[in-house]
Amino acid sequence: MGAMAEEYTKKLRVKGLKMRVDSLDGEESRIVIYNLETGKKFRLDAVRKVAFVSDLVPSNRQADGRVITAKIARAISPTGKQSEVIGKSCSEYRFDLRIPHALSSGGSILERESGTVCVSQSIAEGLELTNFVHEAKRRDYAHAALSLTPTNSTVNGIYFYGDEPNVMVLFAKTQTILEHPLTLGLNPLLPIENTMKVTESNSDAIPEEVFQIPAGWK
């Protein structure tokens, strides 16, 4: 039996080295702010008016395994198709990622991500989003940029991005598979399938207080 489909929405606001993610999953809402400059993560509980502050953990110290960046295999090719999402033109690409992770307990797992994406490289706000991803990778805070990935990766889908300065994914249909040595030759783990679509985008100036803990909160 496959897993039940879940639908959720996210509102992303990015300004320089800061990003705020407001997500809604069913009736559960969540607010998280990332600050790459200070290396901090803030989780805001709007009901209790409490902020939880933690350090961003470098990718090579993540509990789910250190990415072996030198062995990442990344293949992206155009399909030749053009589409339009929210009134903006985008080009379709197929992609395939193979991301090995070294486990602290020894051994490794392979994360495989593949699918199709529709990408624009000319939308103004795409520059801000892509820069945040590049800075997260450079500072080794890959997990801070997971909300900007086209996949449902639980680990490091930001390796979809290369060096291009402006990559804004408007639509994606992908799957993620984790291969563990213990499962090879046996029944493989079920893939995690994901469909993502941008429903709104704008380049309005974002007030600085959006990325701050509200006054009077604990």
C-alpha positions as CSV (number, residue, x, y, z in Angstrom):
1,M,0.0,0.0,0.0
2,G,1.4,3.4,-1.0
3,A,1.6,6.4,1.3
4,M,-1.4,8.7,1.3
5,A,-1.0,11.9,-0.7
6,E,-0.5,15.1,1.3
7,E,-0.9,18.7,0.2
8,Y,0.8,21.6,1.8
9,T,1.6,25.2,1.0
10,K,4.6,27.4,1.7
11,K,5.2,31.1,1.5
12,L,8.8,32.0,1.1
13,R,10.3,35.4,1.7
14,V,14.0,35.9,0.9
15,K,16.1,39.0,1.5
16,G,19.9,38.8,1.2
17,L,21.0,36.1,3.6
18,K,17.7,35.7,5.4
19,M,14.7,33.6,4.5
20,R,11.3,33.2,6.2
21,V,9.2,30.1,5.5
22,D,5.5,30.2,6.5
23,S,4.0,26.7,5.9
24,L,0.5,25.3,6.2
25,D,0.1,21.5,6.4
26,G,-3.6,20.7,7.0
27,E,-4.5,22.8,10.1
28,E,-0.9,22.9,11.3
29,S,1.0,26.1,10.6
30,R,4.7,26.6,11.0
31,I,7.0,29.6,10.8
32,V,10.8,29.3,10.5
33,I,13.4,32.0,9.8
34,Y,16.9,31.2,8.6
35,N,19.8,33.7,8.9
36,L,22.9,32.5,7.1
37,E,25.0,35.4,8.3
38,T,24.6,34.7,12.0
39,G,24.2,30.9,11.5
40,K,20.9,30.9,13.4
41,K,17.5,29.3,12.9
42,F,14.3,30.7,14.5
43,R,11.1,28.8,14.9
44,L,8.2,31.0,15.8
45,D,5.2,29.7,17.8
46,A,2.5,32.2,16.9
47,V,0.0,30.7,19.4
48,R,2.2,30.8,22.5
49,K,4.2,33.8,21.2
50,V,7.4,32.0,21.8
51,A,10.6,31.8,19.6
52,F,12.9,28.9,19.7
53,V,16.5,29.7,18.6
54,S,19.1,27.2,17.4
55,D,22.3,27.1,15.5
56,L,22.4,26.0,11.9
57,V,24.2,22.7,11.7
58,P,26.9,22.4,9.0
59,S,26.0,19.7,6.4
60,N,29.0,17.6,7.3
61,R,27.6,17.2,10.9
62,Q,24.0,16.3,10.0
63,A,22.7,13.2,11.8
64,D,21.4,11.8,8.5
65,G,24.8,11.6,6.9
66,R,27.6,13.7,5.5
67,V,27.2,14.4,1.8
68,I,30.2,13.2,-0.3
69,T,30.1,16.2,-2.5
70,A,33.0,15.0,-4.7
71,K,30.9,12.0,-5.8
72,I,27.6,13.8,-6.6
73,A,26.4,12.9,-10.1
74,R,24.2,15.6,-11.6
75,A,22.6,15.4,-15.1
76,I,20.2,18.0,-16.4
77,S,18.9,18.1,-20.0
78,P,16.3,20.2,-21.8
79,T,13.2,18.5,-23.3
80,G,12.6,21.3,-25.7
81,K,9.2,22.0,-24.2
82,Q,8.0,25.4,-23.1
83,S,5.2,26.1,-20.6
84,E,3.6,29.0,-18.8
85,V,3.0,29.2,-15.1
86,I,1.5,32.2,-13.3
87,G,1.8,34.1,-16.6
88,K,5.5,33.5,-16.8
89,S,7.3,31.4,-19.5
90,C,9.5,28.5,-18.4
91,S,11.6,25.8,-20.1
92,E,11.2,22.1,-19.2
93,Y,14.2,20.0,-18.1
94,R,14.7,16.4,-17.1
95,F,17.1,16.0,-14.2
96,D,18.8,13.1,-12.3
97,L,20.8,13.5,-9.1
98,R,22.7,10.9,-7.3
99,I,23.9,12.1,-3.9
100,P,26.0,9.7,-1.7
101,H,26.0,10.2,2.1
102,A,28.6,8.8,4.5
103,L,26.9,7.6,7.7
104,S,28.5,8.3,11.1
105,S,28.0,4.6,11.9
106,G,30.0,3.6,8.8
107,G,28.9,2.7,5.3
108,S,26.8,4.9,3.1
109,I,23.4,5.5,1.5
110,L,22.6,6.9,-1.9
111,E,19.9,9.5,-2.4
112,R,18.5,9.4,-6.0
113,E,16.3,12.3,-7.2
114,S,14.9,12.6,-10.6
115,G,12.0,14.1,-12.6
116,T,11.1,17.1,-14.7
117,V,11.1,20.8,-13.8
118,C,9.9,23.9,-15.6
119,V,12.5,26.7,-15.0
120,S,12.8,30.4,-15.7
121,Q,16.2,32.1,-15.7
122,S,14.8,35.6,-16.3
123,I,12.4,36.4,-13.4
124,A,13.9,39.2,-11.2
125,E,13.1,37.5,-7.9
126,G,14.8,34.4,-9.0
127,L,18.2,36.1,-8.5
128,E,17.5,36.5,-4.8
129,L,16.3,32.9,-4.3
130,T,19.3,31.5,-6.2
131,N,21.8,33.6,-4.4
132,F,20.4,32.3,-1.1
133,V,20.9,28.7,-2.3
134,H,24.5,29.4,-3.4
135,E,25.3,31.1,-0.1
136,A,23.8,28.2,1.9
137,K,25.9,25.8,0.0
138,R,29.1,27.9,0.3
139,R,28.6,28.3,4.1
140,D,27.8,24.6,4.4
141,Y,24.2,25.2,5.7
142,A,22.5,23.2,2.9
143,H,19.5,22.3,5.1
144,A,18.6,26.0,5.4
145,A,17.7,26.1,1.7
146,L,15.7,22.9,1.4
147,S,12.4,24.9,1.0
148,L,13.8,26.2,-2.3
149,T,14.4,22.7,-3.8
150,P,12.2,21.3,-6.5
151,T,12.1,17.8,-4.8
152,N,10.7,16.4,-1.6
153,S,14.2,15.6,-0.5
154,T,14.7,15.0,3.3
155,V,18.4,15.6,2.9
156,N,20.0,17.8,0.2
157,G,17.9,18.5,-2.8
158,I,19.7,21.9,-3.2
159,Y,22.3,20.1,-5.3
160,F,19.8,20.4,-8.1
161,Y,21.3,23.9,-8.4
162,G,24.5,24.5,-10.3
163,D,26.4,27.8,-10.8
164,E,23.7,29.5,-12.8
165,P,22.9,32.9,-11.2
166,N,19.1,32.8,-11.7
167,V,17.2,29.6,-11.5
168,M,13.5,29.8,-10.5
169,V,11.6,26.5,-10.6
170,L,7.9,27.2,-11.4
171,F,6.7,23.6,-11.6
172,A,8.2,20.2,-10.7
173,K,7.2,16.6,-10.7
174,T,9.9,14.5,-9.0
175,Q,10.6,11.4,-7.0
176,T,13.2,10.7,-4.3
177,I,14.6,7.3,-3.4
178,L,17.0,6.4,-0.6
179,E,19.1,3.3,-1.3
180,H,20.7,1.6,1.7
181,P,23.1,-1.3,1.3
182,L,20.8,-3.4,3.5
183,T,18.0,-3.0,0.9
184,L,20.0,-3.8,-2.2
185,G,18.8,-7.0,-3.8
186,L,15.6,-6.9,-1.6
187,N,12.4,-5.0,-1.9
188,P,13.5,-1.3,-2.5
189,L,12.2,1.5,-0.4
190,L,9.2,3.1,-1.9
191,P,10.0,6.4,-3.7
192,I,8.7,9.7,-2.3
193,E,6.8,11.4,-5.1
194,N,6.3,15.2,-5.1
195,T,4.6,17.8,-7.3
196,M,5.3,21.4,-6.8
197,K,3.8,24.5,-8.4
198,V,4.4,28.2,-7.8
199,T,1.1,30.0,-7.4
200,E,2.3,33.6,-6.8
201,S,5.5,35.5,-7.1
202,N,6.4,39.2,-6.7
203,S,9.5,41.4,-6.1
204,D,8.0,43.8,-3.6
205,A,10.4,45.1,-0.9
206,I,10.3,43.0,2.3
207,P,10.3,44.9,5.6
208,E,13.2,43.9,7.9
209,E,10.8,43.1,10.8
210,V,9.5,40.0,8.8
211,F,12.8,38.3,9.7
212,Q,12.9,39.4,13.4
213,I,11.3,37.9,16.6
214,P,8.2,40.1,17.4
215,A,8.5,42.4,20.4
216,G,7.2,41.0,23.6
217,W,7.8,37.3,22.7
218,K,9.7,34.9,24.8
